[in-house]
Structures are given as C-alpha cells and as structure tokens.
Amino acid sequence: MCGIIGFVGKEAAAPFLVKGLSNLEYRGYDSAGVATIADGRIWAGKDIGSLAKVQQKHHLDQLPGRIGIGHVRWATHGGVTPANAHPHFDCKREIAVVHNGIIENYQELRNQLESKHRFVSETDTEVIPHLIEDYMEAGASLEEAVLQTIGQLRGSYALLAISAREPGKIVASRKDSPLVVGRERGRNFVASDALAFLEHTNKVAFVEDGETVVLARDIAFLDKEGKPIEKKFTQVDWKWDEATKQGYDFFMMKEIMEEPQAIRCALMQDKRLITEMAMDILRARQVVITACGTSRYAALVGRYLFSKLAGKFCDVIMASEFHYFADSIDKNTLVIAVSQSGETADVIEGVKRARENGATIFSLVNMVGSSLARMSHRVIYLNCGPEIGVAATKSFVSQLAIFYLLAFTMANRLEEGLEKVKAICTSIEGCFSKNGQKLERLAQQTKEKNDFYYIARGINFAISAEGALKLKELSYIHAEGMPAGELKHGTLALIE
C-alpha cells in the first residue's frame, strides 16, 4: 500500500505535492520522494524515513516547477533503501515514475531490459520508466508510451509518469489500484486517494481499470486503446476538517470519539432503498457476504442478525478465499460485499468473479464512487466521512448499524430498528465518559502480557475477534478471539 499524487498548475507544484503526501502518509511511511520538471530537466528528492524527515533533509517543497509527482512508500519489492524509494527514473533521468501496486512480471521484463538499461533499485516499479524510455526513443509521445507500457504489465498498478521531453503533462493509468482526478481553478490533481487534495477541491472523477489520463492545462481521459472518452466530475461531500485531527493526538482516537455521530449518519438512508434491498435478501435463494478484516467481523454480526431477526441464513466468506467458492456462485446468488474504502483488491476480485457468474451484487461502502460501488447493482453508503486510521473504528460501527437496519427491515420492523440503534449512540457516549480512566488503568495492568484471548459466544464472538484484531494491529501483541464453547479445544492448553 503506497500513496501517490500529481499536480499541474500555474503555481509551484512542490508545496502541493508535499502537503498532499502528508495527507496520504497513512498509506506508507518507510520512504518518500518528489519529482518536478523545470528548465528542461527533472528535479527530484527522495530518501528513507518519514515524510517529515525526508522533507527536512532534501527540502522537497522547494523543488522548482509547476508540474510534479510524489510518493510515500510501504515496501513490497526490495528493502527500505534510498535507491528503492520512489520516484524511479529512466537511464537518462528524463522520465520519472511513481507507482502503487505490484507488477507480477517485473522480473521477466527486467531480464529483457537489462542488456541495454541500467537498473539501480530492487523494485518492480523501475521497469516502467525504462519501458517508457524505449517507446519514446522510438518516437512515441508520453501518453502513447504509457499506453504501450501498460500493455506489457501484469499485476496491479496506479502509476504517474512525467518526462522532461514533454514538460507540460502528467500521464496516469490504473489497473486494480485506485486513482482519482481532481480539478479546481487552474489546478489539476491526480492521486491514489481524494484526501490528497480534498482541501483544494472536492470535484473529482474516478479512473476506471484500463483507463489513462493526461493532465496538462486541460484533462483528457483515454480508454485502453487510447481513444478519448468523456468523464463526469462529481462532488465528494467530505469536508476537509473531517480528515484532520482536530486537537486529538491520533486520528484513530478522533475517529473513535466520532462513533456516535458516525452511527447517526449511517442511519440517514433512503428507506425505500433499504426496504427493496431487504426484500431482495429475503427472496434470494443463496446469500453470501464477503469482506476482509474488520469488515468481515461486521459481516459476521450481520449474519447473526439476519438469522435472529428475520430467519434468513447466509454465509460469510473472507474475500481472499472467495474465489475458491466461485463454482457455487450463480444467478441465484446475492453477494453482499463490505469494504470501507471500496478499493480492497481481494473484495473486488471476488465480486468480479461473482458478476461473471451472474450473481447480484450489493455493497456496503464508505467511499462514494469507489470501484466496488461502481461494480454493484445496489449500494448503501456508510456516510461516516474519511477514515484515516488504518485500524478501522467508526466505519466498523457504521457497518454494524447498516446490518441492524437491514435485519430489522427484513423482519418488517424498520422504524423500531431505527429508534433502537439511535438510542445506542447515547449509550456509547456514556461509555466513553465512564470507562476512559478505567481503560487506561487496565492497559497499565496488562501491558507486560504477551498473549490475549478474547472469549465470547453468539453475536459477541465477532466482537471478540474484532477486539483481538485491534490489539494485534495497534500493539503487535499476539491476540485471538475465541468462541467460549471451543475454549477447551486447544485454547485452554495455551493458557499458562
């Protein structure tokens, strides 16, 4: 997972790039870098460490030029070294590329290129500027070279490329990795997440798989053959201050405290849509919920609610395993996909397979216009605003609220469900007030422990598993959520 951003405008690009990267740093923080174009050449700075450390050392925000690209990295190919940091360049340092994703056939491509190109990193990304270099040497424009290059790539990518030979443009393309374009009064942005530029504009267009974008003074969208296509810009209704810490030490703490309001917002749904979806779930011969991580635990709660309140059985399959069950998915199957971002690769891959088999797709997502939302026949949005913390919190309770709403509606008790879930918000606020100091004392009492077992039954089993997941994600301590009835089967043997 990495963050990328590009800027074209009338002002210096570097300050916009550095600020945008600071908004994306939650996506990767082992290295950072920026490249701009000015005076017929590429200027760049990159290094390992946090963005702040790289900025302090290389003064990224002072690079000249009105066009540029930037990157924050979470290492996948190659170690955390300055050479592996993005951007990556061609042999003449006339082309710069940043990339999010994984190029599966990079070693094969590198073997083909090494006879006439010099590689300086261990990354999969570095094959991209060298491929572009070859095509431009043969007479292709930058966008033509990118189109020819992506035809050689297998895997996932969202990439941005600039060239000193064509200094007025950025060419961007994507496959199985998010990319969004923003524009506002002479400033054009492209990034892996709208949060990168949301303080400047909320007018966005989402790039689809196989599409390429040319950003200059104007913005042009191309299909996989390079033919122009029309794109509509829509407004993302998130406010910039929703994505800042607002006085809290950590984004996650801010987002936990936002949970009551997040639930209230999640309940602001079109009752007709909720009713129609609930009836479709009841009528479906087979219902499968697919999700990853926190969203899967919300789905397990949803499965319990569907059964308890409406007598409807469904199955929950983790997204990374979903394709192994593809043979059981057909036109009589309703798939409910759950994802905060709507860009989770395993979820999207499973949904693609399900659609190919004729299944109906419903989704619960937070990001309006995300890949998953666009692939779905019906969508319920969480309405909880941007979630910066990697360990999901307010999106989790928002997902629970939607599952409660659907389950009550399936039981023909929608209004009752609305009132009951609304009442929980006040209880949560009281819980924060009552238990804050208690939790701090409990943390001090248990901080030296190395193993945690969360034990529960029924609907609370999913909550115990989610609690264990949070402890693992935040503290790197071993933790497991266990059904109480299974305690004697293995778990008890581990307790010292």
GIFENBEL-V408515 format. One record per residue. N is the residue number from 1. RES is the residue in three letters. PSI is psi in radians with two decimals (999 if undefined). OMEGA is omega in whole degrees, -180 to 180 (* if undefined). D_FIRST is the distance of its C-alpha to the first C-alpha in Angstrom with 1 decimal. Layout:
BEGIN
N RES PSI OMEGA D_FIRST
N RES PSI OMEGA D_FIRST
END
This chain:
BEGIN
1 MET 2.12 179 0.0
2 CYS 2.93 176 3.8
3 GLY 2.37 179 7.1
4 ILE 2.65 178 10.1
5 ILE 2.56 173 13.8
6 GLY 2.63 -179 17.2
7 PHE 2.39 171 20.7
8 VAL 2.24 -180 24.2
9 GLY -2.94 -180 27.2
10 LYS -0.18 -178 30.5
11 GLU 3.01 176 29.3
12 ALA 2.28 -175 27.5
13 ALA -0.65 -169 23.8
14 ALA -0.78 179 22.5
15 PRO -0.67 177 23.1
16 PHE -0.69 -179 21.3
17 LEU -0.79 -178 18.2
18 VAL -0.74 178 18.2
19 LYS -0.73 178 18.8
20 GLY -0.71 178 16.1
21 LEU -0.62 178 13.5
22 SER -0.55 177 15.0
23 ASN -0.36 -178 14.3
24 LEU 0.01 -170 10.6
25 GLU -0.38 176 10.4
26 TYR -0.29 -179 9.4
27 ARG -0.11 -180 5.7
28 GLY 2.32 -173 6.4
29 TYR 0.42 177 10.0
30 ASP -0.23 174 11.2
31 SER 2.91 -179 12.3
32 ALA 2.75 178 13.1
33 GLY 2.78 -179 15.4
34 VAL 2.53 172 17.5
35 ALA 2.38 178 19.9
36 THR 2.97 177 22.9
37 ILE 2.26 174 26.1
38 ALA 2.53 177 29.6
39 ASP 0.65 175 33.0
40 GLY 0.29 180 32.0
41 ARG 2.91 177 29.3
42 ILE 2.29 174 25.7
43 TRP 2.42 -176 25.1
44 ALA 2.69 171 22.0
45 GLY 2.38 179 20.8
46 LYS 2.70 -179 17.8
47 ASP 3.01 176 17.6
48 ILE 2.83 -180 15.9
49 GLY -3.13 180 15.8
50 SER 2.83 178 15.1
51 LEU -0.71 -179 15.5
52 ALA -0.72 180 19.0
53 LYS -0.73 179 20.0
54 VAL -0.71 177 19.0
55 GLN -0.78 -180 20.8
56 GLN -0.63 -176 23.8
57 LYS -0.67 -171 24.1
58 HIS -0.04 178 23.6
59 HIS 0.97 -177 24.5
60 LEU -0.61 -176 21.8
61 ASP -0.04 179 23.4
62 GLN 0.05 177 26.6
63 LEU 2.43 -176 25.6
64 PRO 2.87 174 28.1
65 GLY 2.73 -178 27.7
66 ARG 0.21 179 27.1
67 ILE 2.45 180 24.1
68 GLY 3.01 -180 20.8
69 ILE 2.69 -180 17.1
70 GLY 2.90 -172 14.5
71 HIS 2.41 164 11.0
72 VAL 2.41 -166 9.2
73 ARG 2.47 163 7.3
74 TRP 1.95 -166 5.7
75 ALA 2.33 172 8.0
76 THR -0.94 176 8.2
77 HIS 2.11 178 11.5
78 GLY 2.70 -178 14.0
79 GLY 3.13 179 14.6
80 VAL 1.60 -179 14.0
81 THR 2.75 176 16.8
82 PRO -0.66 -179 17.9
83 ALA -0.56 -178 18.4
84 ASN -0.21 178 14.8
85 ALA 2.63 176 13.6
86 HIS 2.72 5 13.2
87 PRO 2.86 173 15.3
88 HIS 2.71 -168 17.0
89 PHE 2.85 171 20.6
90 ASP -3.10 -176 23.4
91 CYS -0.61 -176 26.5
92 LYS 0.01 -178 28.4
93 ARG 0.65 176 25.6
94 GLU -0.22 -179 26.4
95 ILE 2.37 176 23.1
96 ALA 2.48 -177 19.7
97 VAL 2.41 165 16.3
98 VAL 2.64 -169 12.7
99 HIS 2.40 172 10.1
100 ASN 2.21 -179 6.7
101 GLY -2.89 -179 7.0
102 ILE 2.16 176 9.5
103 ILE 1.87 -172 13.2
104 GLU -0.55 -177 15.2
105 ASN 0.49 -176 18.5
106 TYR -0.62 -178 17.6
107 GLN -0.71 176 20.2
108 GLU -0.78 179 22.8
109 LEU -0.69 180 22.3
110 ARG -0.71 178 22.3
111 ASN -0.64 179 25.5
112 GLN -0.56 -173 27.0
113 LEU -0.38 -169 26.2
114 GLU -0.39 -178 27.1
115 SER -0.46 -179 30.8
116 LYS 0.12 178 30.7
117 HIS 2.60 -180 27.4
118 ARG 2.08 178 26.4
119 PHE 2.43 -177 23.0
120 VAL -0.06 -178 22.0
121 SER 3.05 176 18.5
122 GLU 0.09 -170 17.1
123 THR 2.75 172 14.1
124 ASP -0.49 -175 13.9
125 THR -0.58 -170 13.4
126 GLU -0.33 177 16.9
127 VAL -0.44 -173 18.8
128 ILE -0.92 180 18.0
129 PRO -0.54 179 20.1
130 HIS -0.64 174 22.8
131 LEU -0.78 178 23.1
132 ILE -0.72 179 23.4
133 GLU -0.81 -179 26.0
134 ASP -0.78 -178 28.1
135 TYR -0.63 178 28.3
136 MET -0.62 176 29.2
137 GLU -0.51 180 31.8
138 ALA 0.02 175 33.3
139 GLY 0.03 -179 33.8
140 ALA 2.60 170 30.8
141 SER 2.98 -178 29.5
142 LEU -0.79 -179 25.9
143 GLU -0.63 176 25.1
144 GLU -0.70 180 27.2
145 ALA -0.69 177 25.4
146 VAL -0.76 179 21.9
147 LEU -0.73 178 23.4
148 GLN -0.62 -180 24.9
149 THR -0.83 -177 21.9
150 ILE -0.38 174 19.6
151 GLY -0.31 179 22.6
152 GLN -0.21 -171 22.0
153 LEU 2.42 169 18.3
154 ARG 2.35 -179 17.4
155 GLY -2.68 -179 14.0
156 SER 2.54 179 11.2
157 TYR 2.55 158 10.8
158 ALA 2.06 -173 11.0
159 LEU 2.59 175 13.0
160 LEU 2.36 -179 15.5
161 ALA 2.44 172 18.6
162 ILE 2.74 180 21.7
163 SER 2.34 177 24.9
164 ALA -0.35 178 27.8
165 ARG -0.51 179 30.2
166 GLU 1.32 -165 29.2
167 PRO -0.04 -175 28.3
168 GLY 0.21 -173 28.4
169 LYS 2.70 166 25.4
170 ILE 2.38 174 21.6
171 VAL 2.22 -177 20.8
172 ALA 2.60 178 17.5
173 SER 2.77 -178 16.7
174 ARG 2.68 169 14.3
175 LYS 2.06 177 14.2
176 ASP 0.41 177 12.3
177 SER 2.34 -169 9.5
178 PRO 2.59 177 10.7
179 LEU 2.28 -178 13.0
180 VAL 2.48 -178 15.8
181 VAL 2.43 176 18.9
182 GLY 2.61 179 21.1
183 ARG 2.57 178 24.6
184 GLU 1.97 170 27.3
185 ARG 1.08 175 30.5
186 GLY 0.05 177 29.8
187 ARG 2.17 178 26.1
188 ASN 2.30 -178 23.5
189 PHE 2.67 167 19.8
190 VAL 2.40 -175 16.8
191 ALA 2.94 177 13.3
192 SER -0.25 -178 10.0
193 ASP 2.36 -180 11.6
194 ALA -0.35 178 15.4
195 LEU -0.41 -179 15.2
196 ALA -0.57 -175 14.8
197 PHE 0.24 -172 18.4
198 LEU -0.45 179 19.9
199 GLU -0.27 -180 22.5
200 HIS -0.61 -180 24.0
201 THR 2.55 172 24.0
202 ASN 0.25 176 23.3
203 LYS 1.94 -171 24.5
204 VAL 2.73 171 21.6
205 ALA 2.32 -178 21.4
206 PHE 2.31 -179 18.6
207 VAL 2.30 -180 18.0
208 GLU 2.84 176 18.6
209 ASP 2.35 177 17.6
210 GLY -0.10 -179 19.6
211 GLU 2.68 179 20.6
212 THR 2.54 -179 20.7
213 VAL 2.39 173 21.4
214 VAL 2.00 179 23.7
215 LEU 2.07 172 23.7
216 ALA -2.43 172 26.9
217 ARG -0.61 174 29.6
218 ASP 3.03 -180 29.2
219 ILE 2.23 179 26.3
220 ALA 2.37 178 26.8
221 PHE 2.39 -178 24.9
222 LEU 2.56 174 25.5
223 ASP -3.05 -174 25.3
224 LYS -0.32 175 24.3
225 GLU -0.05 -180 27.9
226 GLY 0.20 179 27.6
227 LYS 2.46 -179 30.0
228 PRO 2.47 176 29.8
229 ILE 2.74 179 28.8
230 GLU 2.46 177 29.3
231 LYS 2.44 175 26.6
232 LYS 2.36 174 27.4
233 PHE 2.33 178 25.8
234 THR 2.94 180 25.6
235 GLN 2.20 172 25.4
236 VAL 2.22 -172 22.6
237 ASP 0.22 174 24.8
238 TRP 2.49 174 22.5
239 LYS 2.56 -176 24.3
240 TRP -0.66 -176 22.6
241 ASP -0.24 175 24.2
242 GLU -0.37 -177 22.5
243 ALA 0.22 177 19.2
244 THR 2.92 -170 20.9
245 LYS -0.40 177 22.0
246 GLN 0.76 175 25.7
247 GLY -0.23 177 27.2
248 TYR 2.67 180 25.1
249 ASP -0.51 -176 23.6
250 PHE 2.53 176 20.3
251 PHE -0.69 -175 18.5
252 MET -0.70 179 18.6
253 MET -0.72 176 22.4
254 LYS -0.76 -176 22.9
255 GLU -0.58 174 21.2
256 ILE -0.77 -179 23.3
257 MET -0.32 177 26.4
258 GLU -0.04 -173 25.5
259 GLU -0.79 179 25.7
260 PRO -0.75 178 29.4
261 GLN -0.61 178 28.9
262 ALA -0.71 179 25.8
263 ILE -0.77 179 28.1
264 ARG -0.73 179 30.8
265 CYS -0.63 180 28.5
266 ALA -0.52 -179 27.3
267 LEU -0.15 -180 31.0
268 MET 1.32 -175 31.7
269 GLN 2.75 173 31.6
270 ASP 1.97 -176 34.0
271 LYS -0.56 178 36.4
272 ARG -0.75 179 37.3
273 LEU -0.81 179 33.8
274 ILE -0.77 -179 33.4
275 THR -0.78 -180 36.8
276 GLU -0.74 180 36.2
277 MET -0.72 179 32.9
278 ALA -0.74 179 34.7
279 MET -0.66 178 37.6
280 ASP -0.65 178 35.4
281 ILE -0.76 179 33.8
282 LEU -0.67 -176 37.3
283 ARG -0.39 -174 38.6
284 ALA 2.40 179 35.8
285 ARG -0.65 -179 37.0
286 GLN 2.27 178 33.7
287 VAL 2.22 179 30.8
288 VAL 2.27 174 27.4
289 ILE 2.30 179 24.5
290 THR 2.42 -176 21.0
291 ALA 3.02 178 18.0
292 CYS 2.65 168 15.4
293 GLY -2.26 -179 15.6
294 THR -0.74 -180 17.3
295 SER -0.56 179 18.1
296 ARG -0.64 179 19.8
297 TYR -0.61 172 22.0
298 ALA -0.69 179 23.0
299 ALA -0.63 178 23.9
300 LEU -0.67 173 26.1
301 VAL -0.76 179 27.9
302 GLY -0.72 178 28.3
303 ARG -0.78 179 29.8
304 TYR -0.78 -178 32.3
305 LEU -0.75 179 33.3
306 PHE -0.72 -179 33.9
307 SER -0.81 -174 36.2
308 LYS -0.77 -174 37.9
309 LEU -0.57 -172 38.6
310 ALA -0.02 179 38.9
311 GLY 0.40 -179 39.7
312 LYS 2.06 178 36.9
313 PHE 2.41 172 35.1
314 CYS 2.95 -180 31.6
315 ASP 2.67 176 29.0
316 VAL 2.16 -179 25.4
317 ILE 2.22 178 23.2
318 MET 2.43 -169 19.6
319 ALA -0.64 -178 17.5
320 SER -0.32 179 16.5
321 GLU -0.10 -170 20.3
322 PHE -0.69 -175 21.5
323 HIS -0.34 177 22.1
324 TYR -0.28 179 24.5
325 PHE 0.22 -175 26.7
326 ALA -0.53 -179 26.6
327 ASP -0.34 -180 30.3
328 SER -0.06 -177 31.3
329 ILE 2.19 180 29.7
330 ASP -2.90 -176 32.2
331 LYS -0.27 178 33.7
332 ASN 0.11 -178 35.1
333 THR 2.38 170 31.7
334 LEU 2.10 179 29.9
335 VAL 2.22 174 26.2
336 ILE 1.96 -179 24.6
337 ALA 2.33 -175 20.8
338 VAL 2.19 -179 19.3
339 SER 2.26 177 15.9
340 GLN -0.91 -174 15.3
341 SER -0.49 -172 12.9
342 GLY 0.20 -178 14.5
343 GLU 0.15 -178 11.4
344 THR 2.10 -170 10.6
345 ALA -0.76 -178 10.9
346 ASP -0.69 179 13.4
347 VAL -0.81 -178 15.5
348 ILE -0.70 180 15.7
349 GLU -0.75 179 16.8
350 GLY -0.70 179 19.4
351 VAL -0.69 177 20.7
352 LYS -0.81 -179 21.2
353 ARG -0.72 -179 23.3
354 ALA -0.71 178 25.2
355 ARG -0.72 179 26.0
356 GLU -0.54 180 27.3
357 ASN 0.04 176 29.5
358 GLY 0.10 -178 31.0
359 ALA 2.68 172 29.5
360 THR 2.39 -175 29.3
361 ILE 2.11 167 26.0
362 PHE 2.62 177 25.7
363 SER 2.61 171 22.6
364 LEU 1.92 -177 21.9
365 VAL 2.87 179 19.1
366 ASN -0.61 -174 18.7
367 MET 1.96 179 17.3
368 VAL 2.30 178 20.3
369 GLY 0.13 -180 20.0
370 SER 2.95 -177 16.6
371 SER -0.80 -178 16.4
372 LEU -0.73 179 17.7
373 ALA -0.71 -178 20.4
374 ARG -0.39 -180 21.6
375 MET -0.16 -170 21.9
376 SER 2.63 176 24.0
377 HIS -0.59 175 27.8
378 ARG 2.54 -176 27.8
379 VAL 2.36 166 25.2
380 ILE 2.15 179 25.6
381 TYR 2.47 -178 23.5
382 LEU -0.52 178 22.9
383 ASN 0.44 -176 23.9
384 CYS 0.12 178 22.4
385 GLY 3.13 -177 20.7
386 PRO 2.43 175 17.3
387 GLU 1.92 -176 15.6
388 ILE -0.69 -180 13.7
389 GLY 2.27 -179 13.9
390 VAL -0.62 176 11.0
391 ALA 1.87 -171 14.1
392 ALA 2.44 179 15.7
393 THR -1.24 -176 19.4
394 LYS -0.50 177 21.2
395 SER -0.55 178 19.4
396 PHE -0.88 -179 20.7
397 VAL -0.52 176 24.2
398 SER -0.71 176 24.0
399 GLN -0.72 177 23.2
400 LEU -0.75 -180 26.1
401 ALA -0.73 179 28.4
402 ILE -0.73 178 27.8
403 PHE -0.71 176 28.6
404 TYR -0.76 -178 31.7
405 LEU -0.79 179 32.7
406 LEU -0.76 -177 32.4
407 ALA -0.78 178 34.3
408 PHE -0.66 180 37.1
409 THR -0.68 176 37.4
410 MET -0.49 178 37.8
411 ALA 0.18 -179 40.6
412 ASN 0.69 -178 42.1
413 ARG 0.72 -175 41.5
414 LEU -0.88 -176 39.1
415 GLU -0.70 176 40.9
416 GLU -0.75 179 41.3
417 GLY -0.75 178 37.6
418 LEU -0.82 -178 36.8
419 GLU -0.71 -179 39.3
420 LYS -0.73 -179 38.2
421 VAL -0.65 176 34.5
422 LYS -0.70 -179 35.4
423 ALA -0.50 180 37.6
424 ILE -0.54 -176 34.7
425 CYS -0.77 178 33.2
426 THR -0.67 179 36.2
427 SER -0.69 179 36.0
428 ILE -0.77 178 32.4
429 GLU -0.70 176 33.6
430 GLY -0.63 178 36.5
431 CYS -0.74 178 34.3
432 PHE -0.81 -177 32.2
433 SER -0.70 -174 35.6
434 LYS -0.64 -168 37.2
435 ASN -0.06 -176 34.6
436 GLY -0.98 -178 32.7
437 GLN -0.59 177 35.0
438 LYS -0.73 -179 35.5
439 LEU -0.64 177 31.8
440 GLU -0.74 179 31.7
441 ARG -0.71 179 34.8
442 LEU -0.69 178 33.3
443 ALA -0.73 179 30.2
444 GLN -0.66 -179 32.6
445 GLN -0.51 -172 34.6
446 THR 0.03 -171 31.8
447 LYS -0.36 -180 29.5
448 GLU -0.09 -179 31.0
449 LYS 2.59 -177 30.5
450 ASN -0.24 -178 28.1
451 ASP 2.31 179 28.2
452 PHE 2.33 176 28.1
453 TYR 2.12 178 29.4
454 TYR 2.07 -172 29.2
455 ILE 2.28 -179 32.2
456 ALA 2.96 177 33.0
457 ARG 2.83 171 34.6
458 GLY -2.35 -177 34.3
459 ILE -0.46 -178 32.0
460 ASN -0.21 177 31.2
461 PHE -0.75 178 29.7
462 ALA -0.62 179 26.4
463 ILE -0.66 178 26.5
464 SER -0.70 179 27.1
465 ALA -0.68 177 24.1
466 GLU -0.69 177 21.9
467 GLY -0.74 178 23.6
468 ALA -0.70 178 22.8
469 LEU -0.75 -179 19.1
470 LYS -0.73 180 19.1
471 LEU -0.71 178 21.1
472 LYS -0.81 -176 18.7
473 GLU -0.63 -171 15.5
474 LEU -0.59 -174 17.5
475 SER -0.19 -178 20.0
476 TYR 0.52 178 18.8
477 ILE 2.52 178 22.2
478 HIS 2.27 179 23.2
479 ALA 2.57 179 24.1
480 GLU 2.49 170 25.1
481 GLY 2.24 -174 26.5
482 MET 2.44 171 29.7
483 PRO 2.34 -176 32.3
484 ALA -0.63 -179 35.5
485 GLY -0.30 -180 37.6
486 GLU 0.09 -175 35.6
487 LEU -0.68 -177 35.9
488 LYS -0.22 -179 38.7
489 HIS 1.32 175 36.9
490 GLY -0.85 -175 35.0
491 THR -0.77 -177 33.6
492 LEU -0.57 180 37.0
493 ALA -0.35 -178 37.2
494 LEU -0.19 -176 34.2
495 ILE 2.21 -176 35.7
496 GLU 999 * 37.5
END
